[in-house]
Amino acid sequence: MILVDIETRQGKIKKSSLEALSEAKRRGAELASEVIAVLLGPGPEELGPEVSVYGAGRVYRLPNPVLGAYSAESYGQALAALIADLKPEAVFLSATARGKDLAPRLAARLGVSLASDVTRIGVRDRTLEFTRPIFAGKALLSFTLKTRPQIATLRPNVFPLEQPGTVAGEIVAYEPAMDGAGIKGRVVELLAEKGGELDVSEADVIFSGGRGMKAPENFDLLRQLAAIIPRSAVGASRSAVDSGWIGHAHQVGQTGKTVSPNLYMAFGISGAIQHLAGMSSSKVIAAVNKDPEAPIFKVADYGIVGDLFEVIPALKEELKKLSE
C-alpha cells in the first residue's frame, strides 16, 4: 500500500499533491500495491471524489476541527495514527513548504528514514528506489530506505500528472484519537502577498530576474510578462532579494525555493551554482545576459546575449500576439 498526503489551500487541491498521487499510481501498478490518499482537516465534500479519480482506491478524510489550521504537531499526530492503522509500505508527500515541514516530523515520530526532494522513483527488486540531486545539483544520488514505511517528499512539477479517470474510489471517514491537548504551535493567520501572485514553486512558467534588473521597479517588467501567460510567476536570484528589490518568497536557489517549471526564463542572472541548484531541473531554460561567458548559458537550452531591457519589450509584444 502507498499512502499519499493530499495538500489543500483555501479549499482547493494543490497540483503538486496530484502529481505525487499520479506517481504513486504508476509505482503502485509495478508493485501491485493499493494506492490510498488522505485529506487532513475539514473541507468541501467534493474534494474526496476529486482526489480519487486520479488513482486513489480509497480516500481517507480526517475532518477533525483540530486539523482546521495546519500545525506540524497536530497533522503529524493524525497522520501517524492513520499510518499505524493502515501500515502502508510507503508514504508520499509533496515537497512544498508544508510537506518539507511535516515529513521530517512524521519520520521522527515513527522512527524511520526520509527521502527528501525526490526527483525520480523507480522499482528495483520490488523495492522503491529514490533519486535526488546532491552537491547543489551537480550529482544525483539513488538509494533505497531500509525502514518502513518509506517516507518521501516529491519535488513539484517533476512527476507527470495523470489524466483523471471516470471511476471514483471509496471515501472513508477516519477520526484519529486526538483532542488538541499538548499541541504547542498552530497557525493563527495566513497573510497573502499583495497582489496574490502565484508561488514560484507552483508555476508552470517563471520569469526570473537578477542583479541585471538594476532596480526594484524593473521587476514590474517581469510581472507584465507573467500577467500574459497563465500559471506563471516572477522569480529572483539571491542578489536581487538581498538588494531589497523583491521579497524572499520569490527567491529561487539553494537558499530559496527549488522549482521545476515547464519554462524558466532568466533575465540578468549570471548563474551562480547556488541559483542553478534551485532551477536546473526546469524542463526548458532560456537566458538573457550581456555577458556571453555567464555560467547560466551552460545550462540554458536557449540563450540571448543582449540587453534585457531591449529583449523584454519585444518578448512582451510577441507573447501578446500569441495570447490573442
Helices and strands as residue ranges (DSSP letters): E 2-6, E 8-9, E 12-13, H 15-31, E 35-40, H 47-52, E 58-62, G 65-67, H 72-86, E 90-94, H 97-110, E 114-118, E 120-124, E 127-134, E 139-143, E 150-154, E 170-173, G 200-202, E 205-209, G 211-213, G 216-218, H 219-228, E 232-236, H 238-242, G 248-250, E 263-267, H 273-279, E 284-289, H 296-299, E 302-305, H 308-323
